[in-house]
Amino acid sequence: MQALLFLSTRSFANGVRRALTSGRRIFTLIFALAYYGFLVFRPMSSGSGAFSRAAYTTKPLPANVVDCALFAFYSALSVLLMMSVVTPRGGFRQSDVDVLFPTPVSPRVVMFFRMFRDYIFTLLTPFILLMFGGRASWAAVQGFLGGTQGYGVMVSRAGAGAWFLMSFSWVCVGYGVSFFINRSDLQADRNKKIINALLFVLIVGTGIYFVLNLRSDLSWDTVMNCAQSPAVRTVLFSATAATWMVVGALNNDAALILAGTSILVGVSAFGIYLANSQLPFMYDQASVKGFGSAEQRVMRRNNDIYGLMAQQARNGKVKVGWVSKWIGKLRPSGASALVWKEVLLQLRGARFLYFLFGPVQLFMTLSPVFILSDDASSHQMMVAGRMIIVMQGVGVLMITLNSAISGFTELLKRVEFQKPLPFRPAGTVFWEVASKCIPNLLFSGISLIAILVLKSVLWDYAIASFIFVLGLSLLVSSTVFLVTIAFPDAGDASQRGFRGILIMLGMVILGLPGVGLFAALLILFNLNPILAAIPSGGVCIAVTMVVCYVSGSMYDSYNPSE
């Protein structure tokens, strides 16, 4: 154990030391610390005001509201942890295979040490989110759930204890399931597909259950009844157990505390038993992944999705679909050839945009349509229409960001081939930016048609959403390219981190005029959604043209060898 602690601390110290070896890395580190420090300490400076005092003067909410609020919070964390159980655990590298494995340290000790290390990092997830809000976030939680200082302290302590047990149970289950389905045999591959399908059915089925019930009665009472239904509580059993622990502590109900604790401890014991039973396969899996996935790890770290898919295709794990075969037979010319090239690459190398993110965007966008009943009031239709626009905006960020980040990484690798083409730099950049919006354009069009067919009364919101998200998608894609061409070294960890921060800031700064204008025209001036979307989308397109012009000059002078 002492050797493992030395290895971990030395690796961390070497990582910090490496971050201070160049001025560029130091600048990136200072910028990142200053940015996150601003997020953390700015709310803390105002957390002692009236909002913080309100946390201790508000009357406690009804028991069923507290129960549903706690269950919703733990359900969100539980779903995130549930989705990660199929990912390989351990984080073994080539150096571990060469140095750590031949040592006389017991494999069981290595597994439990890494399990505990992952558990520590998992614990930080909700606290980091609360830390960004400072004392105001804690005050909001306490003020929402309770009224007196003792009540709020009890909520914090009981909630933290429930989270400690719930996160530990999912870490144990994650290790056990990961070792069980990542072995090098056909049965393990079959088990992995079964577990993936089961998780998909459980998560999507729960969402459909809520949608169908809200369609019959759109009210908070329906939401709380669905959250308290035995089916939902059984599927999200870990969130149910954590909620029981907190509610039991608040009501001095020892039986409820014991029931929740027993469930989480039992799940943890099952995960440890499963992981321990698969212990003989741990080093074999680590050796295969340590050497076989070293190149894949570098590609994944550099967001080189197309290179990763090309390697899987060479290993026979990816097949060409009939759609990509049909598109590959086309012979476009001019600027349309750039769009054709990108669509072909997406269908062959980034299928997750179409098979994963596309259905998710459709589900989010169409959820208000299915929830809205036939005899809904005008106010409910307005709320549903605005929810469609919000969900479409979330889909833009989800799909366009992934498409642009991976696509522009591939573009910079092919710059010596593409720059001699007879196109102006700004024109090349614009068409490359526009081609990254094809998946979002496709699914936004499907959403538009579906809304017109299923709920034609929302036609104006559907058209407005399509117009606005088209401009917003172009803006997001152009922002990603501007930051990528400014910091093109994907192999430098400092530039990768700095690039991610600047993409987020750039989207906020450049998107503020268009999004702010749309929100003002739609909400403050209560303008028709189509009339509000046209100028707002035009502003986003105008900003995109300016960004493409600036990026074009940088692309023209870009030399990958420098």
C-alpha positions as CSV (number, residue, x, y, z in Angstrom):
1,M,0.0,0.0,0.0
2,Q,2.9,2.4,0.8
3,A,4.3,1.8,-2.7
4,L,1.0,2.6,-4.3
5,L,0.7,5.8,-2.3
6,F,4.2,6.8,-3.3
7,L,3.4,6.1,-7.0
8,S,0.2,8.2,-6.9
9,T,1.7,11.2,-5.1
10,R,4.8,11.1,-7.3
11,S,2.7,11.1,-10.4
12,F,0.6,14.0,-9.2
13,A,3.8,16.0,-8.2
14,N,5.4,15.3,-11.6
15,G,2.2,16.5,-13.4
16,V,2.2,19.8,-11.4
17,R,6.0,20.2,-12.1
18,R,5.4,19.5,-15.8
19,A,2.7,22.2,-15.9
20,L,5.3,24.7,-14.8
21,T,8.0,23.9,-17.3
22,S,6.9,26.4,-20.0
23,G,5.5,29.9,-20.1
24,R,2.5,28.8,-22.2
25,R,1.5,26.1,-19.6
26,I,1.9,28.6,-16.7
27,F,-0.2,31.1,-18.5
28,T,-2.9,28.5,-19.2
29,L,-2.8,27.3,-15.6
30,I,-3.1,30.9,-14.2
31,F,-6.0,31.7,-16.6
32,A,-7.9,28.5,-15.6
33,L,-7.4,29.2,-11.9
34,A,-8.5,32.8,-12.3
35,Y,-11.5,31.8,-14.3
36,Y,-12.7,29.2,-11.9
37,G,-11.8,31.3,-8.9
38,F,-14.0,34.0,-10.3
39,L,-16.9,31.5,-10.5
40,V,-16.3,30.3,-6.9
41,F,-15.5,33.4,-4.9
42,R,-17.8,35.9,-6.6
43,P,-21.0,34.2,-5.3
44,M,-19.3,33.7,-1.9
45,S,-18.8,37.4,-1.5
46,S,-22.6,37.9,-1.8
47,G,-23.7,34.8,0.0
48,S,-24.1,36.5,3.4
49,G,-26.8,38.8,2.2
50,A,-30.5,38.6,2.2
51,F,-30.6,35.5,0.1
52,S,-28.4,33.7,2.7
53,R,-30.5,34.9,5.6
54,A,-33.7,33.7,3.8
55,A,-32.3,30.2,4.1
56,Y,-32.9,30.3,7.8
57,T,-36.2,32.1,7.9
58,T,-38.2,30.2,5.3
59,K,-40.7,27.8,6.6
60,P,-40.1,24.1,5.9
61,L,-41.8,22.7,2.8
62,P,-44.3,19.9,2.9
63,A,-42.9,16.4,3.3
64,N,-43.9,15.2,-0.1
65,V,-42.2,18.2,-1.8
66,V,-39.0,17.6,0.2
67,D,-39.1,13.9,-0.7
68,C,-39.5,14.6,-4.5
69,A,-36.8,17.3,-4.5
70,L,-34.3,15.0,-2.8
71,F,-35.3,12.1,-5.1
72,A,-34.8,14.3,-8.2
73,F,-31.4,15.5,-7.0
74,Y,-30.1,11.9,-6.3
75,S,-31.8,10.6,-9.4
76,A,-29.7,12.9,-11.6
77,L,-26.5,11.8,-9.9
78,S,-27.6,8.2,-10.0
79,V,-28.2,8.2,-13.8
80,L,-24.8,9.7,-14.4
81,L,-23.2,7.0,-12.3
82,M,-25.3,4.3,-13.9
83,M,-24.3,5.3,-17.4
84,S,-20.6,5.0,-16.5
85,V,-20.7,1.3,-15.2
86,V,-19.8,-0.1,-18.7
87,T,-16.6,2.0,-19.1
88,P,-13.3,0.2,-18.4
89,R,-12.1,0.9,-14.8
90,G,-8.7,1.1,-13.3
91,G,-6.9,3.5,-15.6
92,F,-3.9,1.2,-16.2
93,R,-1.2,2.4,-18.5
94,Q,1.8,0.8,-20.2
95,S,4.1,1.9,-17.3
96,D,1.8,0.0,-14.9
97,V,2.0,-3.1,-16.9
98,D,5.8,-2.9,-17.1
99,V,6.6,-1.7,-13.5
100,L,3.6,-2.3,-11.2
101,F,2.4,-5.7,-12.2
102,P,5.7,-7.6,-11.7
103,T,6.0,-6.2,-8.1
104,P,4.9,-8.5,-5.2
105,V,1.9,-6.2,-4.4
106,S,-1.3,-8.2,-4.3
107,P,-3.7,-7.6,-7.2
108,R,-6.5,-7.3,-4.7
109,V,-4.7,-4.4,-2.9
110,V,-4.1,-2.7,-6.3
111,M,-7.8,-3.1,-7.1
112,F,-9.1,-1.7,-3.8
113,F,-6.6,1.1,-3.9
114,R,-7.7,2.2,-7.3
115,M,-11.4,1.7,-6.3
116,F,-10.8,4.0,-3.3
117,R,-9.1,6.6,-5.5
118,D,-11.9,6.7,-8.0
119,Y,-14.4,6.9,-5.1
120,I,-12.6,10.0,-3.8
121,F,-12.9,11.7,-7.2
122,T,-16.5,10.7,-7.5
123,L,-17.4,12.3,-4.2
124,L,-16.3,15.7,-5.5
125,T,-19.0,15.9,-8.3
126,P,-21.9,17.5,-6.4
127,F,-19.6,19.6,-4.2
128,I,-17.9,21.1,-7.1
129,L,-21.3,22.2,-8.5
130,L,-22.3,23.6,-5.1
131,M,-18.9,25.3,-4.8
132,F,-19.4,27.3,-7.9
133,G,-22.4,29.0,-6.1
134,G,-20.4,29.5,-2.9
135,R,-22.3,30.0,0.3
136,A,-25.4,31.0,-1.7
137,S,-25.7,27.5,-3.2
138,W,-25.7,25.9,0.3
139,A,-28.1,28.5,1.5
140,A,-30.4,27.8,-1.4
141,V,-30.5,24.1,-0.7
142,Q,-31.1,24.7,3.0
143,G,-33.7,27.4,2.4
144,F,-35.5,25.2,-0.1
145,L,-35.6,22.2,2.2
146,G,-35.9,23.8,5.6
147,G,-36.4,26.9,7.6
148,T,-34.3,26.8,10.8
149,Q,-30.5,26.6,11.1
150,G,-30.7,23.2,12.8
151,Y,-33.0,21.9,10.1
152,G,-30.6,23.0,7.3
153,V,-27.5,21.5,9.1
154,M,-29.4,18.2,9.4
155,V,-30.2,18.3,5.7
156,S,-26.6,18.9,4.8
157,R,-25.2,16.2,7.0
158,A,-27.8,13.6,6.1
159,G,-27.6,14.4,2.4
160,A,-23.8,14.2,2.5
161,G,-23.9,10.8,4.2
162,A,-26.4,9.4,1.7
163,W,-24.2,10.7,-1.2
164,F,-21.1,9.0,0.4
165,L,-22.9,5.6,0.5
166,M,-24.5,6.0,-2.9
167,S,-21.4,7.0,-4.8
168,F,-19.4,4.2,-3.1
169,S,-22.0,1.6,-4.2
170,W,-21.9,2.7,-7.8
171,V,-18.0,2.7,-7.8
172,C,-18.1,-0.9,-6.5
173,V,-20.7,-1.9,-9.1
174,G,-18.8,-0.1,-11.8
175,Y,-15.6,-2.0,-11.1
176,G,-17.4,-5.4,-10.9
177,V,-19.4,-4.8,-14.1
178,S,-16.4,-3.4,-15.9
179,F,-14.2,-6.4,-15.2
180,F,-17.2,-8.7,-16.0
181,I,-17.9,-7.3,-19.5
182,N,-14.4,-6.2,-20.7
183,R,-12.8,-9.6,-20.8
184,S,-11.4,-10.8,-24.1
185,D,-14.0,-13.4,-25.1
186,L,-17.3,-13.5,-27.1
187,Q,-19.4,-14.0,-24.0
188,A,-18.1,-10.8,-22.4
189,D,-19.0,-8.9,-25.6
190,R,-22.5,-10.4,-25.5
191,N,-22.9,-9.4,-21.9
192,K,-21.8,-5.9,-22.7
193,K,-24.4,-5.5,-25.3
194,I,-27.1,-6.9,-23.0
195,I,-26.1,-4.5,-20.2
196,N,-26.0,-1.5,-22.6
197,A,-29.4,-2.4,-23.9
198,L,-30.8,-2.8,-20.4
199,L,-29.5,0.6,-19.3
200,F,-31.0,2.2,-22.4
201,V,-34.4,0.6,-21.8
202,L,-34.4,1.6,-18.1
203,I,-33.4,5.3,-18.7
204,V,-35.5,5.9,-21.8
205,G,-38.5,3.9,-20.4
206,T,-38.5,6.1,-17.3
207,G,-38.5,9.2,-19.4
208,I,-41.4,7.9,-21.5
209,Y,-43.3,7.0,-18.3
210,F,-43.1,10.6,-17.2
211,V,-44.1,12.0,-20.6
212,L,-47.2,9.8,-20.9
213,N,-48.4,10.7,-17.4
214,L,-47.8,14.4,-17.9
215,R,-49.7,14.3,-21.2
216,S,-52.9,13.3,-19.4
217,D,-52.4,15.9,-16.6
218,L,-49.8,18.6,-16.8
219,S,-49.3,19.6,-13.2
220,W,-46.8,19.5,-10.4
221,D,-49.0,16.9,-8.6
222,T,-48.5,14.5,-11.6
223,V,-44.8,15.1,-11.4
224,M,-44.7,14.2,-7.7
225,N,-47.0,11.2,-8.2
226,C,-44.7,9.9,-10.9
227,A,-41.6,10.4,-8.8
228,Q,-43.2,8.5,-6.0
229,S,-44.5,5.6,-8.1
230,P,-43.1,2.2,-7.2
231,A,-41.9,1.6,-10.8
232,V,-39.7,4.7,-10.8
233,R,-38.5,4.2,-7.3
234,T,-37.5,0.6,-8.2
235,V,-35.6,1.6,-11.4
236,L,-33.7,4.3,-9.6
237,F,-33.2,2.3,-6.4
238,S,-30.0,4.0,-5.3
239,A,-31.7,7.4,-5.4
240,T,-34.6,5.9,-3.5
241,A,-32.3,4.6,-0.8
242,A,-30.5,7.9,-0.5
243,T,-33.8,9.8,-0.3
244,W,-35.0,7.4,2.5
245,M,-31.8,8.1,4.5
246,V,-32.3,11.9,4.4
247,V,-36.0,11.8,4.9
248,G,-35.6,9.4,7.8
249,A,-33.0,11.6,9.4
250,L,-35.3,14.6,9.1
251,N,-38.3,12.7,10.6
252,N,-36.3,10.8,13.2
253,D,-37.5,7.6,11.4
254,A,-34.8,4.9,12.3
255,A,-36.5,2.2,10.1
256,L,-36.3,4.4,7.0
257,I,-32.7,5.2,7.7
258,L,-31.9,1.6,8.2
259,A,-33.7,0.5,5.0
260,G,-31.9,3.1,2.8
261,T,-28.5,2.2,4.4
262,S,-29.1,-1.5,4.0
263,I,-29.9,-1.2,0.3
264,L,-26.8,0.9,-0.4
265,V,-24.5,-1.3,1.7
266,G,-26.0,-4.4,0.0
267,V,-25.3,-2.9,-3.4
268,S,-21.7,-2.1,-2.4
269,A,-21.2,-5.6,-1.1
270,F,-22.5,-7.1,-4.4
271,G,-20.2,-4.8,-6.4
272,I,-17.2,-5.8,-4.3
273,Y,-18.1,-9.5,-4.5
274,L,-18.4,-9.2,-8.3
275,A,-15.2,-7.3,-8.7
276,N,-13.3,-9.8,-6.4
277,S,-14.7,-12.7,-8.4
278,Q,-13.3,-11.2,-11.6
279,L,-9.9,-10.3,-10.1
280,P,-8.0,-13.0,-12.0
281,F,-8.9,-11.2,-15.3
282,M,-7.9,-7.7,-14.1
283,Y,-4.2,-7.8,-15.1
284,D,-5.0,-9.5,-18.4
285,Q,-7.5,-6.7,-19.2
286,A,-5.1,-4.1,-18.1
287,S,-2.3,-5.5,-20.3
288,V,-4.5,-5.6,-23.4
289,K,-5.8,-2.1,-22.9
290,G,-2.5,-0.7,-21.6
291,F,-0.7,-1.6,-24.8
292,G,-3.5,-2.1,-27.3
293,S,-5.3,1.2,-26.5
294,A,-2.3,3.5,-26.0
295,E,-2.7,5.0,-29.4
296,Q,-6.5,5.2,-29.0
297,R,-6.0,7.0,-25.7
298,V,-3.9,9.6,-27.3
299,M,-6.5,10.1,-30.1
300,R,-9.3,10.3,-27.6
301,R,-7.4,12.9,-25.6
302,N,-6.8,14.9,-28.7
303,N,-10.4,14.6,-29.8
304,D,-9.3,12.7,-32.9
305,I,-12.6,10.8,-33.3
306,Y,-12.0,10.2,-37.0
307,G,-8.6,8.7,-36.4
308,L,-10.1,6.5,-33.7
309,M,-12.8,5.2,-35.9
310,A,-10.3,4.6,-38.7
311,Q,-8.3,2.4,-36.4
312,Q,-11.4,0.5,-35.4
313,A,-12.3,0.0,-39.1
314,R,-8.8,-1.4,-39.8
315,N,-9.5,-3.9,-37.0
316,G,-12.8,-4.9,-38.6
317,K,-15.1,-3.4,-36.0
318,V,-16.7,-0.8,-38.2
319,K,-18.7,-1.5,-41.4
320,V,-19.7,0.9,-44.2
321,G,-23.5,1.6,-44.2
322,W,-25.6,1.8,-47.3
323,V,-26.2,5.6,-46.8
324,S,-22.5,6.3,-46.8
325,K,-22.1,4.1,-49.9
326,W,-24.8,6.0,-51.7
327,I,-23.3,9.4,-50.8
328,G,-19.8,8.2,-51.8
329,K,-21.1,7.5,-55.3
330,L,-22.0,11.2,-55.7
331,R,-19.5,13.5,-57.5
332,P,-20.2,17.1,-56.5
333,S,-18.0,20.0,-57.5
334,G,-17.2,23.4,-56.1
335,A,-18.0,24.4,-52.6
336,S,-20.6,21.6,-52.3
337,A,-17.7,19.2,-52.4
338,L,-16.5,20.4,-49.0
339,V,-20.0,19.7,-47.6
340,W,-20.0,16.3,-49.3
341,K,-16.6,15.4,-47.8
342,E,-17.8,16.3,-44.3
343,V,-21.0,14.4,-44.5
344,L,-19.2,11.3,-45.8
345,L,-16.7,11.6,-42.9
346,Q,-19.5,12.0,-40.3
347,L,-21.4,8.9,-41.6
348,R,-18.2,6.8,-41.5
349,G,-16.3,8.2,-38.5
350,A,-18.8,10.1,-36.3
351,R,-21.9,8.0,-36.4
352,F,-22.7,8.8,-32.7
353,L,-23.9,12.2,-34.0
354,Y,-26.7,10.4,-35.8
355,F,-27.4,7.3,-33.7
356,L,-26.8,8.7,-30.2
357,F,-27.2,12.5,-30.0
358,G,-29.8,12.7,-32.8
359,P,-32.5,10.6,-31.0
360,V,-31.7,12.4,-27.7
361,Q,-32.3,15.8,-29.4
362,L,-35.5,14.5,-30.9
363,F,-36.7,13.2,-27.5
364,M,-35.9,16.5,-25.7
365,T,-37.5,18.6,-28.4
366,L,-40.7,16.6,-28.8
367,S,-41.3,16.0,-25.1
368,P,-43.3,19.2,-24.7
369,V,-45.4,18.2,-27.7
370,F,-46.3,14.8,-26.1
371,I,-46.9,16.4,-22.7
372,L,-49.3,19.0,-24.0
373,S,-52.9,17.8,-24.0
374,D,-55.4,18.5,-26.7
375,D,-57.5,20.9,-24.5
376,A,-54.5,22.9,-23.3
377,S,-54.9,26.6,-22.6
378,S,-53.1,29.3,-24.6
379,H,-50.7,29.9,-21.7
380,Q,-49.8,26.2,-21.6
381,M,-49.2,26.2,-25.4
382,M,-47.0,29.3,-25.0
383,V,-44.9,27.5,-22.3
384,A,-44.7,24.4,-24.4
385,G,-43.6,26.4,-27.5
386,R,-40.8,28.2,-25.5
387,M,-39.7,24.9,-24.1
388,I,-39.3,23.5,-27.7
389,I,-37.0,26.5,-28.5
390,V,-35.0,25.9,-25.3
391,M,-34.6,22.2,-26.0
392,Q,-33.6,22.9,-29.6
393,G,-30.9,25.2,-28.3
394,V,-29.6,22.5,-26.0
395,G,-29.5,20.1,-28.9
396,V,-27.5,22.7,-30.9
397,L,-24.8,22.8,-28.3
398,M,-24.8,19.1,-27.8
399,I,-24.5,18.1,-31.5
400,T,-22.7,21.0,-33.1
401,L,-20.0,21.1,-30.4
402,N,-19.2,17.4,-30.9
403,S,-19.3,17.7,-34.6
404,A,-17.2,20.8,-34.8
405,I,-14.5,19.8,-32.3
406,S,-13.8,16.4,-34.0
407,G,-14.3,17.8,-37.5
408,F,-11.9,20.7,-37.2
409,T,-9.3,18.4,-35.6
410,E,-9.5,16.3,-38.7
411,L,-9.4,19.4,-40.9
412,L,-6.1,20.6,-39.5
413,K,-4.6,17.2,-40.2
414,R,-5.6,17.6,-43.9
415,V,-4.7,21.3,-44.3
416,E,-1.8,20.7,-46.7
417,F,-4.1,18.8,-49.0
418,Q,-7.1,21.2,-48.8
419,K,-5.4,24.6,-48.9
420,P,-4.2,24.4,-52.5
421,L,-7.9,24.0,-53.6
422,P,-9.2,26.9,-55.7
423,F,-11.2,28.5,-52.9
424,R,-10.7,31.7,-50.9
425,P,-9.7,31.1,-47.3
426,A,-12.8,32.8,-45.9
427,G,-15.0,30.8,-48.2
428,T,-13.3,27.5,-47.3
429,V,-13.8,28.3,-43.6
430,F,-17.4,29.2,-44.1
431,W,-18.3,26.0,-45.9
432,E,-16.3,23.9,-43.4
433,V,-18.2,25.7,-40.6
434,A,-21.6,25.1,-42.3
435,S,-20.8,21.5,-43.0
436,K,-20.5,20.8,-39.3
437,C,-24.1,21.9,-38.8
438,I,-25.5,19.2,-41.1
439,P,-26.5,16.8,-38.3
440,N,-28.2,19.5,-36.3
441,L,-30.0,20.8,-39.5
442,L,-31.2,17.3,-40.2
443,F,-32.7,16.6,-36.8
444,S,-34.1,20.1,-36.4
445,G,-35.9,19.6,-39.7
446,I,-37.3,16.2,-38.5
447,S,-38.4,18.0,-35.3
448,L,-40.1,20.7,-37.4
449,I,-42.1,18.2,-39.5
450,A,-43.0,16.1,-36.4
451,I,-44.4,19.1,-34.6
452,L,-46.4,20.2,-37.6
453,V,-47.9,16.8,-37.9
454,L,-48.4,16.0,-34.2
455,K,-49.3,19.4,-32.8
456,S,-50.0,21.9,-35.7
457,V,-51.1,24.5,-33.2
458,L,-47.5,25.1,-32.3
459,W,-46.5,25.7,-36.0
460,D,-45.1,29.2,-35.3
461,Y,-42.9,28.1,-32.5
462,A,-41.6,25.1,-34.6
463,I,-40.7,27.4,-37.5
464,A,-39.2,30.0,-35.2
465,S,-37.1,27.3,-33.5
466,F,-35.8,26.0,-36.8
467,I,-34.8,29.5,-38.0
468,F,-33.1,30.5,-34.8
469,V,-31.2,27.3,-34.2
470,L,-29.8,27.4,-37.8
471,G,-28.1,30.7,-37.1
472,L,-27.1,29.6,-33.6
473,S,-25.5,26.4,-34.9
474,L,-23.4,28.3,-37.4
475,L,-22.3,30.6,-34.7
476,V,-21.2,27.8,-32.4
477,S,-19.4,26.0,-35.2
478,S,-17.5,29.2,-36.2
479,T,-16.5,29.9,-32.6
480,V,-15.0,26.4,-32.3
481,F,-13.0,26.9,-35.5
482,L,-11.7,30.3,-34.4
483,V,-10.4,28.9,-31.1
484,T,-9.1,25.7,-32.7
485,I,-7.1,27.6,-35.4
486,A,-5.8,30.0,-32.7
487,F,-4.6,27.1,-30.5
488,P,-4.1,24.2,-33.0
489,D,-1.7,22.0,-31.0
490,A,-4.0,19.1,-29.9
491,G,-1.1,17.2,-28.4
492,D,-0.3,19.9,-25.8
493,A,-2.4,19.3,-22.7
494,S,-2.2,23.0,-21.7
495,Q,-3.6,24.1,-25.1
496,R,-6.4,21.6,-24.9
497,G,-7.5,22.8,-21.5
498,F,-7.1,26.5,-22.5
499,R,-9.0,25.8,-25.8
500,G,-12.0,24.3,-23.9
501,I,-12.2,27.3,-21.7
502,L,-12.0,29.8,-24.6
503,I,-14.7,27.9,-26.6
504,M,-17.1,28.2,-23.7
505,L,-16.3,31.9,-23.2
506,G,-16.4,32.6,-26.9
507,M,-19.9,31.0,-27.3
508,V,-21.2,33.2,-24.4
509,I,-19.6,36.4,-25.7
510,L,-20.4,35.9,-29.4
511,G,-23.8,34.3,-28.8
512,L,-25.0,37.0,-26.4
513,P,-26.3,39.5,-29.0
514,G,-28.4,37.0,-30.9
515,V,-29.7,35.0,-27.9
516,G,-30.3,38.2,-25.9
517,L,-32.2,39.8,-28.8
518,F,-34.3,36.7,-29.3
519,A,-35.2,36.4,-25.6
520,A,-36.0,40.2,-25.4
521,L,-38.3,40.1,-28.4
522,L,-40.0,36.9,-27.4
523,I,-40.4,37.5,-23.6
524,L,-40.2,41.2,-22.9
525,F,-42.0,42.5,-26.1
526,N,-44.1,39.3,-26.5
527,L,-43.5,39.4,-30.2
528,N,-44.6,36.6,-32.6
529,P,-41.9,33.9,-32.3
530,I,-41.2,33.8,-36.1
531,L,-40.8,37.6,-36.2
532,A,-38.5,37.3,-33.2
533,A,-36.4,34.5,-34.7
534,I,-35.7,36.2,-38.1
535,P,-33.7,39.2,-36.8
536,S,-32.1,37.1,-34.0
537,G,-31.0,34.4,-36.4
538,G,-29.7,37.1,-38.8
539,V,-27.6,38.5,-36.0
540,C,-26.1,35.1,-35.4
541,I,-25.3,34.6,-39.1
542,A,-23.8,38.1,-39.3
543,V,-21.5,37.4,-36.4
544,T,-20.6,34.0,-38.0
545,M,-19.6,35.8,-41.2
546,V,-17.3,38.1,-39.3
547,V,-15.7,35.2,-37.4
548,C,-15.2,33.3,-40.6
549,Y,-13.5,36.3,-42.2
550,V,-11.1,36.5,-39.2
551,S,-10.5,32.8,-39.1
552,G,-9.9,32.7,-42.9
553,S,-6.8,34.9,-42.6
554,M,-5.5,32.7,-39.8
555,Y,-6.2,29.6,-41.8
556,D,-4.4,31.0,-44.8
557,S,-1.2,31.6,-42.8
558,Y,-1.5,28.3,-40.8
559,N,1.5,26.0,-41.2
560,P,1.1,22.6,-39.4
561,S,4.9,22.1,-39.2
562,E,5.4,25.2,-37.1
